[in-house]
Amino acid sequence: MRYDIPIFFQRIQPGAFNATTHNYDEDTIIEEKQYASVTDTGEGTLKLVYGTVKQGSLTIRLQRAYTKPFDKIRIDGKVYRVDLSRKKKTFVVSEVQ
């Protein structure tokens, strides 16, 4: 198994209140790069997680567990949410619409 695909764990930091404008600043996205093995999710796993076959679902495998908090994962410019996590090393994700 090759861990050669760059993925980015995203954490969204909410914008702070700006007393001058009386509005909140823009949210900041903080990313951390990791390398992973990314494959299409198998049909059996799709049925287990979603109850049906769902297009655009990926399975991400890391060599070591990723223990830091994160909100989403970005791969090749597309953003994914985690639907299932196993031991913080394997993630089943689906694309955010």
MMTF fields as JSON, N, C-alpha, C and O atoms, coordinates in Angstrom:
{
  "mmtfVersion": "1.0.0",
  "mmtfProducer": "UNKNOWN",
  "numBonds": 387,
  "numAtoms": 388,
  "numGroups": 97,
  "numChains": 1,
  "numModels": 1,
  "chainsPerModel": [1],
  "groupsPerChain": [97],
  "chainIdList": ["A"],
  "bondAtomList": [4, 2, 8, 6, 12, 10, 16, 14, 20, 18, 24, 22, 28, 26, 32, 30, 36, 34, 40, 38, 44, 42, 48, 46, 52, 50, 56, 54, 60, 58, 64, 62, 68, 66, 72, 70, 76, 74, 80, 78, 84, 82, 88, 86, 92, 90, 96, 94, 100, 98, 104, 102, 108, 106, 112, 110, 116, 114, 120, 118, 124, 122, 128, 126, 132, 130, 136, 134, 140, 138, 144, 142, 148, 146, 152, 150, 156, 154, 160, 158, 164, 162, 168, 166, 172, 170, 176, 174, 180, 178, 184, 182, 188, 186, 192, 190, 196, 194, 200, 198, 204, 202, 208, 206, 212, 210, 216, 214, 220, 218, 224, 222, 228, 226, 232, 230, 236, 234, 240, 238, 244, 242, 248, 246, 252, 250, 256, 254, 260, 258, 264, 262, 268, 266, 272, 270, 276, 274, 280, 278, 284, 282, 288, 286, 292, 290, 296, 294, 300, 298, 304, 302, 308, 306, 312, 310, 316, 314, 320, 318, 324, 322, 328, 326, 332, 330, 336, 334, 340, 338, 344, 342, 348, 346, 352, 350, 356, 354, 360, 358, 364, 362, 368, 366, 372, 370, 376, 374, 380, 378, 384, 382],
  "bondOrderList": [1, 1, 1, 1, 1, 1, 1, 1, 1, 1, 1, 1, 1, 1, 1, 1, 1, 1, 1, 1, 1, 1, 1, 1, 1, 1, 1, 1, 1, 1, 1, 1, 1, 1, 1, 1, 1, 1, 1, 1, 1, 1, 1, 1, 1, 1, 1, 1, 1, 1, 1, 1, 1, 1, 1, 1, 1, 1, 1, 1, 1, 1, 1, 1, 1, 1, 1, 1, 1, 1, 1, 1, 1, 1, 1, 1, 1, 1, 1, 1, 1, 1, 1, 1, 1, 1, 1, 1, 1, 1, 1, 1, 1, 1, 1, 1],
  "groupList": [{"groupName": "MET", "atomNameList": ["N", "CA", "C", "O"], "elementList": ["N", "C", "C", "O"], "formalChargeList": [0, 0, 0, 0], "bondAtomList": [1, 0, 2, 1, 3, 2], "bondOrderList": [1, 1, 2], "singleLetterCode": "M", "chemCompType": "L-PEPTIDE LINKING"}, {"groupName": "ARG", "atomNameList": ["N", "CA", "C", "O"], "elementList": ["N", "C", "C", "O"], "formalChargeList": [0, 0, 0, 0], "bondAtomList": [1, 0, 2, 1, 3, 2], "bondOrderList": [1, 1, 2], "singleLetterCode": "R", "chemCompType": "L-PEPTIDE LINKING"}, {"groupName": "TYR", "atomNameList": ["N", "CA", "C", "O"], "elementList": ["N", "C", "C", "O"], "formalChargeList": [0, 0, 0, 0], "bondAtomList": [1, 0, 2, 1, 3, 2], "bondOrderList": [1, 1, 2], "singleLetterCode": "Y", "chemCompType": "L-PEPTIDE LINKING"}, {"groupName": "ASP", "atomNameList": ["N", "CA", "C", "O"], "elementList": ["N", "C", "C", "O"], "formalChargeList": [0, 0, 0, 0], "bondAtomList": [1, 0, 2, 1, 3, 2], "bondOrderList": [1, 1, 2], "singleLetterCode": "D", "chemCompType": "L-PEPTIDE LINKING"}, {"groupName": "ILE", "atomNameList": ["N", "CA", "C", "O"], "elementList": ["N", "C", "C", "O"], "formalChargeList": [0, 0, 0, 0], "bondAtomList": [1, 0, 2, 1, 3, 2], "bondOrderList": [1, 1, 2], "singleLetterCode": "I", "chemCompType": "L-PEPTIDE LINKING"}, {"groupName": "PRO", "atomNameList": ["N", "CA", "C", "O"], "elementList": ["N", "C", "C", "O"], "formalChargeList": [0, 0, 0, 0], "bondAtomList": [1, 0, 2, 1, 3, 2], "bondOrderList": [1, 1, 2], "singleLetterCode": "P", "chemCompType": "L-PEPTIDE LINKING"}, {"groupName": "PHE", "atomNameList": ["N", "CA", "C", "O"], "elementList": ["N", "C", "C", "O"], "formalChargeList": [0, 0, 0, 0], "bondAtomList": [1, 0, 2, 1, 3, 2], "bondOrderList": [1, 1, 2], "singleLetterCode": "F", "chemCompType": "L-PEPTIDE LINKING"}, {"groupName": "GLN", "atomNameList": ["N", "CA", "C", "O"], "elementList": ["N", "C", "C", "O"], "formalChargeList": [0, 0, 0, 0], "bondAtomList": [1, 0, 2, 1, 3, 2], "bondOrderList": [1, 1, 2], "singleLetterCode": "Q", "chemCompType": "L-PEPTIDE LINKING"}, {"groupName": "GLY", "atomNameList": ["N", "CA", "C", "O"], "elementList": ["N", "C", "C", "O"], "formalChargeList": [0, 0, 0, 0], "bondAtomList": [1, 0, 2, 1, 3, 2], "bondOrderList": [1, 1, 2], "singleLetterCode": "G", "chemCompType": "PEPTIDE LINKING"}, {"groupName": "ALA", "atomNameList": ["N", "CA", "C", "O"], "elementList": ["N", "C", "C", "O"], "formalChargeList": [0, 0, 0, 0], "bondAtomList": [1, 0, 2, 1, 3, 2], "bondOrderList": [1, 1, 2], "singleLetterCode": "A", "chemCompType": "L-PEPTIDE LINKING"}, {"groupName": "ASN", "atomNameList": ["N", "CA", "C", "O"], "elementList": ["N", "C", "C", "O"], "formalChargeList": [0, 0, 0, 0], "bondAtomList": [1, 0, 2, 1, 3, 2], "bondOrderList": [1, 1, 2], "singleLetterCode": "N", "chemCompType": "L-PEPTIDE LINKING"}, {"groupName": "THR", "atomNameList": ["N", "CA", "C", "O"], "elementList": ["N", "C", "C", "O"], "formalChargeList": [0, 0, 0, 0], "bondAtomList": [1, 0, 2, 1, 3, 2], "bondOrderList": [1, 1, 2], "singleLetterCode": "T", "chemCompType": "L-PEPTIDE LINKING"}, {"groupName": "HIS", "atomNameList": ["N", "CA", "C", "O"], "elementList": ["N", "C", "C", "O"], "formalChargeList": [0, 0, 0, 0], "bondAtomList": [1, 0, 2, 1, 3, 2], "bondOrderList": [1, 1, 2], "singleLetterCode": "H", "chemCompType": "L-PEPTIDE LINKING"}, {"groupName": "GLU", "atomNameList": ["N", "CA", "C", "O"], "elementList": ["N", "C", "C", "O"], "formalChargeList": [0, 0, 0, 0], "bondAtomList": [1, 0, 2, 1, 3, 2], "bondOrderList": [1, 1, 2], "singleLetterCode": "E", "chemCompType": "L-PEPTIDE LINKING"}, {"groupName": "LYS", "atomNameList": ["N", "CA", "C", "O"], "elementList": ["N", "C", "C", "O"], "formalChargeList": [0, 0, 0, 0], "bondAtomList": [1, 0, 2, 1, 3, 2], "bondOrderList": [1, 1, 2], "singleLetterCode": "K", "chemCompType": "L-PEPTIDE LINKING"}, {"groupName": "SER", "atomNameList": ["N", "CA", "C", "O"], "elementList": ["N", "C", "C", "O"], "formalChargeList": [0, 0, 0, 0], "bondAtomList": [1, 0, 2, 1, 3, 2], "bondOrderList": [1, 1, 2], "singleLetterCode": "S", "chemCompType": "L-PEPTIDE LINKING"}, {"groupName": "VAL", "atomNameList": ["N", "CA", "C", "O"], "elementList": ["N", "C", "C", "O"], "formalChargeList": [0, 0, 0, 0], "bondAtomList": [1, 0, 2, 1, 3, 2], "bondOrderList": [1, 1, 2], "singleLetterCode": "V", "chemCompType": "L-PEPTIDE LINKING"}, {"groupName": "LEU", "atomNameList": ["N", "CA", "C", "O"], "elementList": ["N", "C", "C", "O"], "formalChargeList": [0, 0, 0, 0], "bondAtomList": [1, 0, 2, 1, 3, 2], "bondOrderList": [1, 1, 2], "singleLetterCode": "L", "chemCompType": "L-PEPTIDE LINKING"}],
  "groupTypeList": [0, 1, 2, 3, 4, 5, 4, 6, 6, 7, 1, 4, 7, 5, 8, 9, 6, 10, 9, 11, 11, 12, 10, 2, 3, 13, 3, 11, 4, 4, 13, 13, 14, 7, 2, 9, 15, 16, 11, 3, 11, 8, 13, 8, 11, 17, 14, 17, 16, 2, 8, 11, 16, 14, 7, 8, 15, 17, 11, 4, 1, 17, 7, 1, 9, 2, 11, 14, 5, 6, 3, 14, 4, 1, 4, 3, 8, 14, 16, 2, 1, 16, 3, 17, 15, 1, 14, 14, 14, 11, 6, 16, 16, 15, 13, 16, 7],
  "groupIdList": [1, 2, 3, 4, 5, 6, 7, 8, 9, 10, 11, 12, 13, 14, 15, 16, 17, 18, 19, 20, 21, 22, 23, 24, 25, 26, 27, 28, 29, 30, 31, 32, 33, 34, 35, 36, 37, 38, 39, 40, 41, 42, 43, 44, 45, 46, 47, 48, 49, 50, 51, 52, 53, 54, 55, 56, 57, 58, 59, 60, 61, 62, 63, 64, 65, 66, 67, 68, 69, 70, 71, 72, 73, 74, 75, 76, 77, 78, 79, 80, 81, 82, 83, 84, 85, 86, 87, 88, 89, 90, 91, 92, 93, 94, 95, 96, 97],
  "secStructList": [7, 7, 7, 7, 3, 3, 3, 3, 3, 3, 3, 3, 3, 7, 7, 7, 3, 3, 6, 6, 6, 6, 3, 3, 7, 7, 7, 3, 3, 3, 3, 3, 3, 3, 3, 3, 3, 3, 3, 3, 7, 7, 2, 2, 2, 2, 2, 2, 2, 2, 1, 1, 7, 7, 6, 6, 3, 3, 3, 3, 3, 7, 1, 1, 7, 7, 7, 1, 7, 7, 1, 3, 3, 3, 3, 6, 6, 3, 3, 3, 3, 3, 3, 3, 3, 3, 6, 6, 6, 3, 3, 3, 3, 3, 3, 7, 7],
  "xCoordList": [0.846, 0.0, 0.899, 1.836, 0.594, 1.417, 0.718, -0.456, 1.431, 0.924, 1.525, 2.427, 1.014, 1.633, 0.701, 1.102, -0.53, -1.483, -1.484, -1.723, -1.218, -1.278, -2.73, -3.541, -3.042, -4.358, -4.144, -3.066, -5.172, -5.055, -6.196, -7.367, -5.845, -6.833, -7.121, -6.209, -8.401, -8.789, -9.485, -10.351, -9.067, -9.734, -10.208, -9.421, -11.472, -12.041, -12.041, -12.655, -11.335, -11.262, -12.203, -11.986, -13.248, -14.208, -13.549, -12.614, -14.061, -13.54, -13.882, -14.928, -12.986, -13.182, -14.074, -14.199, -14.69, -15.527, -14.654, -13.69, -14.993, -14.258, -15.057, -16.142, -14.529, -15.243, -15.397, -16.326, -14.519, -14.584, -15.745, -16.503, -15.894, -16.952, -18.216, -19.257, -18.136, -19.241, -19.703, -20.878, -18.775, -19.026, -17.962, -16.952, -18.207, -17.214, -16.295, -16.746, -15.01, -14.05, -14.316, -15.057, -13.715, -13.862, -13.27, -12.31, -13.862, -13.316, -11.962, -11.733, -11.082, -9.763, -9.697, -10.089, -9.194, -9.028, -7.558, -6.689, -7.292, -5.935, -5.791, -6.588, -4.772, -4.593, -3.275, -2.274, -3.311, -2.1, -2.005, -2.938, -0.873, -0.662, -0.189, 0.666, -0.766, -0.366, -0.373, -0.998, 0.311, 0.275, -0.521, -0.387, -1.358, -2.255, -2.447, -2.082, -3.025, -3.488, -4.974, -5.756, -5.367, -6.759, -7.318, -6.761, -8.426, -9.066, -10.575, -11.115, -11.243, -12.704, -13.169, -12.534, -14.272, -14.812, -15.503, -16.241, -15.26, -15.863, -17.363, -17.901, -18.034, -19.497, -20.023, -21.043, -19.353, -19.781, -19.717, -20.631, -18.654, -18.511, -19.546, -20.099, -19.817, -20.827, -22.19, -22.899, -22.553, -23.844, -23.87, -24.906, -22.75, -22.679, -22.809, -23.542, -22.108, -22.091, -23.35, -23.967, -23.739, -24.831, -26.14, -27.19, -26.1, -27.3, -27.597, -28.542, -26.799, -26.978, -25.642, -24.69, -25.575, -24.354, -24.366, -25.318, -23.33, -23.241, -22.029, -20.918, -22.245, -21.161, -20.263, -20.723, -18.984, -18.062, -17.539, -17.033, -17.645, -17.145, -15.738, -15.465, -14.848, -13.457, -13.08, -13.679, -12.086, -11.488, -10.059, -9.277, -9.731, -8.408, -7.728, -8.294, -6.501, -5.723, -4.414, -3.696, -4.113, -2.874, -1.955, -2.41, -0.651, 0.295, 0.219, 0.342, 0.017, -0.092, -1.398, -1.912, -1.932, -3.198, -3.042, -2.013, -4.069, -4.104, -5.012, -6.228, -4.426, -5.168, -5.595, -6.332, -5.152, -5.52, -6.959, -7.442, -7.649, -9.026, -9.047, -8.167, -10.066, -10.226, -11.704, -12.494, -12.064, -13.459, -13.707, -14.711, -12.789, -12.954, -11.608, -10.563, -11.643, -10.424, -10.494, -11.524, -9.396, -9.334, -8.387, -7.264, -8.863, -8.063, -8.261, -9.395, -7.192, -7.244, -8.265, -8.984, -8.329, -9.219, -10.666, -11.469, -11.021, -12.383, -12.383, -11.419, -13.476, -13.594, -14.515, -15.573, -14.099, -14.835, -15.113, -14.35, -16.226, -16.525, -16.358, -16.538, -16.015, -15.772, -17.098, -17.811, -17.418, -18.63, -18.349, -19.223, -17.132, -16.753, -15.246, -14.473, -14.839, -13.423, -13.109, -13.857, -11.998, -11.556, -10.157, -9.198, -10.052, -8.772, -7.988, -6.763, -8.678, -8.078, -6.995, -6.129, -7.05, -6.108, -6.82, -6.232, -8.066, -8.845, -10.124, -10.844, -10.393, -11.571, -12.355, -11.783, -13.675, -14.582, -15.195, -15.832, -14.996, -15.421, -16.344, -16.321, -17.154, -18.02, -17.836, -17.553, -18.005, -17.772, -18.835, -20.02, -18.395, -19.309, -19.872, -19.118, -21.18, -21.824, -21.941, -22.458],
  "yCoordList": [-1.169, 0.0, 1.242, 1.348, 2.17, 3.369, 4.555, 4.819, 5.243, 6.432, 7.646, 8.298, 7.941, 8.962, 10.098, 10.97, 10.101, 11.153, 12.213, 11.886, 13.483, 14.523, 14.854, 15.123, 14.833, 15.242, 16.331, 16.441, 17.129, 18.249, 18.187, 18.267, 18.045, 18.094, 19.564, 20.342, 19.939, 21.329, 21.533, 20.759, 22.612, 23.035, 24.463, 25.317, 24.724, 26.044, 26.816, 26.406, 27.95, 28.815, 29.991, 30.768, 30.137, 31.223, 32.592, 32.783, 33.536, 34.894, 35.583, 35.33, 36.454, 37.193, 38.405, 38.883, 38.892, 40.084, 41.313, 41.514, 42.136, 43.364, 44.526, 44.838, 45.171, 46.252, 47.484, 48.267, 47.667, 48.836, 48.73, 49.686, 47.584, 47.4, 46.777, 46.756, 46.274, 45.592, 44.352, 43.987, 43.72, 42.483, 41.467, 41.802, 40.241, 39.205, 39.117, 39.244, 38.901, 38.715, 37.387, 36.549, 37.195, 35.953, 34.775, 34.931, 33.6, 32.389, 32.074, 32.372, 31.474, 31.088, 29.571, 28.868, 29.074, 27.633, 27.301, 27.808, 26.448, 26.005, 24.58, 23.706, 24.347, 23.031, 22.396, 23.076, 21.079, 20.308, 19.189, 18.405, 19.131, 18.163, 16.823, 16.763, 15.755, 14.388, 13.615, 14.042, 12.498, 11.617, 10.371, 9.828, 9.921, 8.814, 7.954, 8.338, 6.792, 5.935, 6.22, 6.014, 6.689, 7.068, 6.162, 6.082, 5.481, 4.581, 4.797, 5.39, 4.3, 4.301, 3.332, 2.306, 3.666, 2.819, 1.612, 1.739, 0.443, -0.793, -0.825, -0.137, -1.628, -1.695, -2.188, -1.693, -3.143, -3.653, -2.586, -2.472, -1.808, -0.728, 0.358, 0.915, 0.671, 1.673, 1.283, 2.118, 0.016, -0.446, -0.414, -0.113, -0.718, -0.701, 0.72, 0.949, 1.673, 3.048, 3.812, 4.465, 3.738, 4.562, 3.806, 4.431, 2.488, 1.712, 1.536, 0.837, 2.164, 2.086, 2.41, 2.796, 2.257, 2.604, 4.107, 4.636, 4.789, 6.245, 6.611, 6.149, 7.435, 7.846, 8.87, 9.632, 8.883, 9.9, 9.656, 10.582, 8.45, 8.123, 7.546, 6.736, 7.975, 7.523, 6.907, 7.213, 6.041, 5.498, 6.015, 5.864, 6.631, 7.202, 6.385, 6.167, 5.933, 5.177, 5.91, 6.29, 6.103, 6.747, 5.708, 4.674, 5.988, 5.085, 5.21, 4.218, 6.43, 6.677, 7.398, 8.117, 7.207, 7.848, 9.364, 9.889, 10.057, 11.518, 11.898, 11.724, 12.415, 12.635, 14.078, 14.352, 15.003, 16.409, 16.629, 15.924, 17.612, 17.884, 18.492, 19.273, 18.124, 18.681, 18.656, 17.924, 19.472, 19.57, 18.85, 18.154, 19.017, 18.429, 17.998, 18.279, 17.31, 16.873, 17.35, 17.2, 17.926, 18.376, 17.478, 17.215, 17.005, 16.163, 16.683, 16.769, 17.024, 17.499, 18.62, 18.631, 19.547, 20.691, 20.439, 21.371, 19.202, 18.878, 18.69, 18.186, 19.1, 19.017, 17.854, 17.679, 17.064, 15.88, 15.947, 16.539, 15.328, 15.189, 13.72, 12.827, 13.49, 12.126, 11.508, 12.059, 10.361, 9.63, 8.476, 8.075, 7.947, 6.833, 6.888, 7.108, 6.688, 6.695, 5.43, 5.037, 4.808, 3.605, 3.846, 3.991, 3.887, 4.041, 5.265, 5.297, 6.268, 7.526, 7.311, 8.164, 6.16, 5.85, 5.618, 5.825, 5.196, 4.916, 5.743, 5.738, 6.457, 7.32, 7.005, 6.865, 6.896, 6.818, 8.202, 8.692, 8.836, 10.223, 10.359, 9.539, 11.411, 11.74, 13.22, 14.032, 13.543, 14.908, 15.853, 15.52, 17.045, 18.077, 18.787, 19.249, 18.875, 19.518, 21.003, 21.701],
  "zCoordList": [0.0, 0.0, 0.0, 0.791, -0.899, -1.01, -0.353, -0.613, 0.473, 1.145, 0.436, 0.96, -0.762, -1.595, -2.01, -2.781, -1.514, -1.867, -0.761, 0.401, -1.109, -0.073, 0.27, -0.616, 1.548, 2.03, 3.073, 3.658, 3.3, 4.22, 5.232, 4.863, 6.506, 7.575, 7.853, 8.129, 7.777, 7.951, 9.295, 9.704, 9.962, 11.194, 10.951, 10.545, 11.194, 10.952, 12.262, 13.247, 12.25, 13.422, 13.181, 12.251, 14.004, 13.788, 13.915, 14.692, 13.134, 13.172, 14.485, 15.081, 14.923, 16.175, 15.93, 14.803, 17.0, 16.903, 16.716, 17.454, 15.726, 15.44, 16.025, 15.533, 17.074, 17.76, 16.879, 17.076, 15.927, 15.048, 14.073, 13.907, 13.431, 12.433, 13.023, 12.367, 14.248, 14.927, 14.155, 14.196, 13.459, 12.737, 13.125, 13.744, 12.753, 12.977, 11.759, 10.621, 12.006, 10.923, 10.231, 10.747, 9.067, 8.317, 9.097, 9.852, 8.897, 9.503, 8.865, 7.693, 9.643, 9.166, 9.082, 10.013, 7.951, 7.786, 7.993, 7.284, 8.969, 9.271, 8.749, 9.09, 7.92, 7.308, 7.741, 7.964, 7.851, 8.112, 7.082, 6.906, 6.414, 5.334, 5.892, 6.776, 5.353, 5.661, 4.343, 3.372, 4.313, 3.14, 3.496, 4.592, 2.55, 2.828, 1.592, 0.481, 1.807, 0.731, 0.56, 1.488, -0.609, -0.864, -1.965, -3.06, -1.657, -2.613, -2.58, -1.646, -3.625, -3.607, -2.527, -2.283, -1.892, -0.842, -1.458, -2.435, -0.881, -1.377, -1.178, -0.31, -1.987, -1.95, -0.604, -0.124, 0.002, 1.308, 2.385, 3.203, 2.393, 3.366, 3.116, 4.064, 1.835, 1.511, 2.071, 2.635, 1.914, 2.422, 3.947, 4.541, 4.583, 6.037, 6.58, 7.542, 5.975, 6.482, 6.082, 6.924, 4.812, 4.296, 4.092, 3.941, 4.086, 3.838, 2.36, 1.993, 1.512, 0.069, -0.586, 0.092, -1.872, -2.593, -2.833, -3.406, -2.406, -2.524, -3.373, -3.112, -4.383, -5.268, -4.573, -3.723, -4.937, -4.444, -3.047, -2.412, -2.556, -1.224, -1.35, -2.235, -0.45, -0.464, 0.872, 1.902, 0.842, 2.055, 2.129, 1.19, 3.269, 3.491, 4.579, 5.649, 4.296, 5.287, 5.564, 4.639, 6.845, 7.279, 7.89, 8.38, 7.858, 8.512, 10.028, 10.747, 10.509, 11.949, 12.228, 11.372, 13.418, 13.79, 13.803, 14.229, 13.333, 13.38, 14.542, 14.466, 15.615, 16.852, 17.08, 18.027, 16.241, 16.431, 15.971, 15.085, 16.574, 16.129, 14.732, 14.371, 13.946, 12.605, 12.243, 12.84, 11.251, 10.824, 9.502, 9.349, 8.548, 7.222, 6.673, 7.261, 5.535, 4.856, 3.411, 2.754, 2.916, 1.526, 0.745, 1.175, -0.423, -1.303, -2.724, -3.195, -3.398, -4.79, -4.993, -5.992, -4.064, -4.204, -3.811, -3.814, -3.472, -3.044, -1.53, -0.954, -0.897, 0.557, 0.911, 0.307, 1.897, 2.327, 3.817, 4.581, 4.223, 5.65, 6.028, 5.2, 7.275, 7.753, 8.177, 9.016, 7.591, 7.939, 8.899, 9.667, 8.853, 9.721, 9.955, 9.023, 11.2, 11.543, 12.337, 13.231, 11.994, 12.718, 13.262, 12.503, 14.577, 15.28, 14.82, 14.944, 14.291, 13.839, 12.788, 12.594, 12.108, 11.033, 9.71, 8.648, 9.758, 8.554, 8.61, 9.609, 7.51, 7.452, 6.184, 5.102, 6.334, 5.196, 5.081, 6.014, 3.914, 3.752, 2.542, 1.624, 2.567, 1.428, 1.118, 1.999, -0.152, -0.623, -0.084, -0.052, 0.344, 0.82, -0.397, -1.254, -0.478, -1.632, -1.437, -2.31]
}
